Amino acid sequence: MKNLRALKEAKPFDPSWPRYSCALINRSCVLPCKMCLNWKNQVDGPGDKFKYFKKYIESLADFVEYPMEINIMGGEPLMEDWIFDLIEVIEESGFTSIISTNAYLIDDKKAKQIMNSSLRVLGISLDSIDSKIHNFYRGKPDVTQHTFEALRLLEKHKLSSRAPVVDILTLFMKKNLDGIIELVKWVDKNKFVSNVAFAALLNSILPSGTENWFNRDEYKDIWPDDAKKVHEVIDEVINMKKNGSHIVNPVSQLEAFKEYYKNPIEFIYSTPYSIRDFVIEMEPTGELYLSGYRLGSINDPETLKEKWHSKEADKIRETVAKYGSESSRSALINFICVFQEAGNSESGCSTTEKDFVDYQSRKGFNCQKQGDYRQAVEHFKKALEKRPDSPDLHIGVAYNSLKLEDYKTATQEYEKAFQLNHKFREEFIYNYNDAVRGLSEMLPDNGKLFRKETGK
């Protein structure tokens, strides 16, 4: 219970902007998985879904000031041909894109597209390296074969260190518990796969709010009813993580999984893990959700920023603070961000000073690439407020100021960069000379400054 106390004592999250987003781009799927009904209820939004999700990402970029993670989910997201266009929109907005997939549709062409895209993380579902178990849960006899072939093709097309990180996604379930440790060992030995990320099983079959859903017949082969065995397996996973195994989850989250599997209903409603308002979601229909409650639609006249700071959003926050939520959306046990808020320093959806600088730099370079030099300057200046000793950021301001014919700022910023890194003088001397020349032509004593600075 130590981790529960830590989270209760944690400072409330600053709701100025969301921390994490799920973009549920479809509910269609190619696999009849045992723990999901998306393949039965294939209801997607009308019209041009890419247009809606592009608007959603750009609306987030209007007020989010940190490098938020956008998890592109389904259904099966790789069923959408426009997913790679969406990845580029996410990258250009300064965010980090993640895809969660069952990998069934990854052929040679798709593998090449993925590895050459701006995607940051590709999460592939693999419940067990025992094909019988993985095939059983995923509902087809050739799923495991497809998964390993997809991994082979992805590795074949990994041409640089900038290629997406590939992680394995695994649920703790009844039939795969005996193989969890072997799965971790397999990931540790695999030179291509980076990590394994574990998740708790949520209710995605029965209606939201179904009493003791985990004890119903629908979950008899899915929910692990031996809590002691679950604890033993997770304890071994924790031990492996502490000894260097490639496991994404913080130890505090793994400990919380043990509490959750005792009684998920009690866990969700009696612990502070259940509700946080830093996760925002959009459905394929364009519907927006905050903490499991409908916040509106992306097609409403209000901007997403206005919605986030609206009275309606505050009412949702008050409601979940008092009464919780019956929606599995709000069971944030599977979000690493929640556990980082408890004060641990392990990887997650952090908002450190470095994150802010990286985000502003990324947006600056993207604006520069698009020819929006004025906006690029603004982003690099914001980053410089946190890192005034960064020569790269000074170069960013200088180059884009030069493009705007702001020769004074360009000259000053190049000189600051040269003082911080003398090697930059040789690399950027031509741009610097252009700035000095432009500035000298604007001065009353035309030309003297240029000759003084350049010796020409």
N, C-alpha and C positions, 0 to 999 in steps of 0.2 A: 504493500500500500504506500510505500515511500514515494513512488512516482505520482500517485494520485494527490498526495499532499503537496508535492512540488508544483503541480499544475494549479492547484487551488490557490497557492500563494503567488503564482505568477501575475505580473501586471497585466491588466486588460489590454487586448490588442487595440492599437490605434486604428480606428475604422476609416481613416482618410481615403484609403483605396483598398481594393481587394488584394490578397496576397497570392492567390492561386485560382486558376480557372479550368473548368472542364468544358470543352466544346464537343458536345454530343452530336456529331454531324449526321448520324443516321441511326435507325433502330433495326435495319436489315442485317441479316447475318447468313453465312454459308454453312454454319455448323449448328446442329441441334443439341447444344450443350445441356447437361443435366441440371446445372445450377442457374440457368438463365432461360427466359422465355422470349427473348428478342426475335428468335427465328420464327416464333408463332405470331407475334404481334408486330408485324413489319409496317409500322405507321410512320411515314416520313412527312416532312413539310412540303407544302406546295411551292411551285415556282422555282426560281433560281436560288438554290440554297447557298451556293458560293457567295452570291451577292450579300445575303444576310449575314454569313459568317465573316466576310470581309468587313462589313460595316461594324460588326461586333468587336473585332480585333482593333480596328481603327478607333472605335469609341473608347475602348479601354486605354489605348495609347494617349488619348486626349487628357487623361488625368492621373494615370498610374505612373509613378516616378521611379520605380524599381524594376529590375529584370524578372518579371513574373513568369512562372511556368504556365504554359497552355497545353493541357493534356487533350489531344485529339482522340476521341473515343467513339465507340459504336455500341451496339451492333458490331459490324466489321468495317472500320474506317477505310480500308484499302479497296472497298467496293466503289468508292467515289473517285472518278478520274481527276477531279479538280483538287484533290487533296494536296498535290505538290504546289499548286498555285497558292493554296492557303498557307502552306509552310513558308513560302517566300514572303507573304504578307506579314506573318508572325515575326520572321527574322527582321524584316525592314522596320517593324514597329519596335524593335529592340527587345522582344521577348524571347523566351526559350520554348521551342516546340518539342513535344513528346507524342509519340504514337503508341497506343496499346493495341496489339493485333494478335490474332490466332495463327498468323503466318500461312494460312491455307492457300491464299491467293498469290503468294510470292513465287513467281517464276523468274527466269533469267532476266527478262526485260524489266520487271518490277524491282528486282534486286538492284539492278544498275541504277534505276531512277532513285531509289532510296539512298544508296550510298553516295550518289553524286548531288544530292539535295542539301539544303541548309538545315535539315532535321538535326536536332541535338541528341535525342535519345529514342531508340526503338525498343519497346518492351514487347517481348514475345512470350505468350502463355505456354507454359510447359508444367503440367501438374506432377509428372513423374518421368524418369527416364525408362521406366518399365512401360513398354508400348501398350500392354493390355490395360493398364490403369488409365493412362492418358487418353487412349482411344475410347475407353468406357465413358469417361467424364465428358469428352468432346463429341460423342455420338456418331463417330464414323470409324471404320476399321483401318483407314490409311492416314489418320491425322498425324501420328508420330513420325511416320515416314516423310510426310510433307514438311513437318517442322525441321527435321534434321537436314533435309535437302535445301530448305530455305536458308538455314544457317550456312551451309556450304556455299551457296550462290552469293550470299551477302559477303562472305569472307573473300570470295573470288573477286568481287568488285570493289573491295576496300583498297583504294589507291593512295590515300593520304591519311595523315593524323587528324585531318579535319572531318573525316567521315563520321557519321553518327555512332555513338556508343550503343552497343547492343546488350541489353539486360534480359534476364529470364524473370517472368512473373509467375508466382506460384501461390495458390490458395492452400491453407491448412484444411484438409478434408478427411473423411473417414478412411477411405481406401488408400490414400497416398502417404499416411503418416509413417509407415514402416520404411518408405523410400526417401524421406526428406533428407536424411544425413548423406545418403549416397548422391542425391542431387546436388547438394552443396559441394561435395568432394569433386563431382564432375565439373561444376562451374569453376572451381579453384584450379583444376588442371587444364581447362580449355583456354587456349591462347587467344581466341577470338572473342568469346563472351566475356563481358566485363564483370557483371555482378548478378546476384539473384536478389529479387525483392519479394518479400512475403506479404500476404494480405489475409485478413480475416474474412470468413464467409458471411455475407449479409443476406438478408431475405430479399430475393429478387424473383421469387416464384409466386408466393401467396400475396393476397392484398395487404397493403401497408396497414400495420396495426393488428395483424392476426395474432391472437394470444398464443404464446408458446409455439411459434411457427417452426422452430427447430426440432420440435418433437412430433411433428405431423408426418404422415406417410410419405409425403412428397420429398422429405429430407432424410429418409431412413438410410439411404446409401451415401449420403453426402455429409451430413452433420456428424462430427466425431463425438459419439456419446460417452466415450471414456475420457473424462476430464484429466484423470491422473496421467494417462498416456500422453495426452496433449502437452501437459506440463513437462513431462520428462523429455519429450522431443524438443520442445522450445528451449528448455534449459540447456540441452546439448547444442542447439543452434547458437544460443548466447555464448556458450563456451567457445564455439568455433569462431564466432565473430571476434571475441576478445583475443583469440590467438591468430588473427590475421585473415580469416576467410573473407571472401568477397561478398559480403552481405550488406545490402543498402540500409536496411532498417536500423534505427538507433536502438540501443539496448532497452531504453525506457519504453519504446513501442513494443518490442518483443515481450517485455514483462507485462505490458497491458493486454497483449493477446491472451496471456494465461488467465487474467481476470475475466476477459470477455467470454472465453469458452466455458467458464463455469456457468454463467447465465447471461446471455447477450442482452436480454430485455432489461434486467436489473442494471447491467453495466451502463447501457446507453442512457437510462433515465436517472441514475444515481451518481454518475461521475461527471466531472467537468470536461471530459473528452467529447461528450456528445454534441455540444453545440458551440460553434464558433462562427462568426460572420465574415471570416476573411476568404471564404470560397464562394465564387459566383459561377453559375452554370447557364449554358444556353442549350435548349433542345433543338432538334432539327426543324421544329415548327416555328422557331424564333422566340419561343417562350423563355423568359429569364427567371432564375430561381436564386433566392438567398436563404441559406439555412433550411432548405426544403420547402420554403413557401414561395409562391408565385410573386414575383416582383413586377411583372409586366411583360411587354414584348419589345423586341428590338425595333419593331415597326411603329411603336408609339411615337408621338411628336416630341416627348421629352428625351433629352440625351441620356446616355447611360450614367454619366456623372451626376446629372440631376436626380436620376432614380436612386443612385447609391446614397445620396445625401438627403433624400426626400423624407417626409413625415411617414409615408408608407413603409419605408425601409426601417425607420426608427421603431415603428409599431411592431414590425416583425422581430426586431432585436429584443424589444420588451416582452413580447409573447414567448419567445423561446427561452428567455432568461427565467421566466416564471413557470412555464408549463412544459418546456421541452418541445419536441416535435416527434410526430409518429412516422415521419418519412425516413427511409434508410439513407436519403441524401445527407441527413444531418449526423449520421453515425460516423464521425470523422476519425474513427480509430485507424483507418487506412491511410490517413494523410500525415506524412512525416512532419509537415509544418506544425501540427498541433503539439507534437512532442518536443520540437525545438523551442516552442513557446514556454515549455516547462523549465527552461534554463539550461538545457544540455547544448553542447556545442557541435553535435554531430551534424552531418550533412542533411540539408532539408531546404525549405523555401525561405532562406534567410534574407534579411534586409540590412546587411552590413554596409559600412561606408564603401568598401570595395565593390559591393554589388551596385551601389548607386553610381559610382564612377564608371564601372564597366557598362552599365546601362546607358548612361548619357554619352559615353564614347561611341558605343555601337550605333545609337541614334544619330550622332553627329556624322559618322562615316556614311551611314545610309542616306542621310540628307545630302551630303557632299556628292555621293554617287548619282543622286537624282537631280543634281544641279540646284538644289535649294540651299545656296551658300549662306544666306542670312540665318536660316533656322539652324544650320550646322554650327555656325559661330555660337549661337545661344546654347546649344547642347554642350559644346566643348568648354564654354565659360562656366556652365553649371558644374561640370566635372572638375574644373580648375579650382573652384571654391573649396573643394574637399582635398584636392591634390595639387597645390600650387607649385610643387617641385617636380612635376612631370613634364619632361621636354616634349614628349609625344603630344600631349594636350596643347602645349603652346604652339607646336607646329600646326595642329589642327586649326586653331584660331587664326594663325598667321596665313596659312594657305587659303582658307575660305575668305578671309578679309582681303587678301590680294585679288581674289576673283571678284569681289565686290568693289574693287578699286579704292578700298580704305587703306591707302598706302602707309599712313602713320601707324595704325594698329598693326598692320602686317610687319612693318619694320621692327617695331618694339617687341612683338611676340617672337619673331625669328631670333632677335638678339638674346632674349631670355632663354630660348631653347639652346642656343649656342653656348651660353654660360653654363647651363646645366649639363650639356653633353657636347664636348668640343668636336666629336666626330660628326655631328650633325652639320657643322659649318661646311664641310666638304660635300656632303650629300645634298644640301639644300641651298648652296651658294647662288645658283642661277636664279632661283625664285626670290632669294633675298635681294639680289642685285636688281631684279625687276621692281621689287617694292621700293628700294632706295631711289631708283631712277624715277618711278612714278611720283614719289614724295618730293624729290628735288624739283621736278617740273612744276609742282604746285607752289613752291616757295618763291618769295620775291627775288632772292639772289639765285636765279635759276641755274642749276647744274653744279653748284659748288659742293653740295652735300654728296651727290653721286660720285664726284671725282675724289672727294675726301675719303669716302667709305670704300670705294672699289679700287682706287689708284689709277683710274682710267681718265 
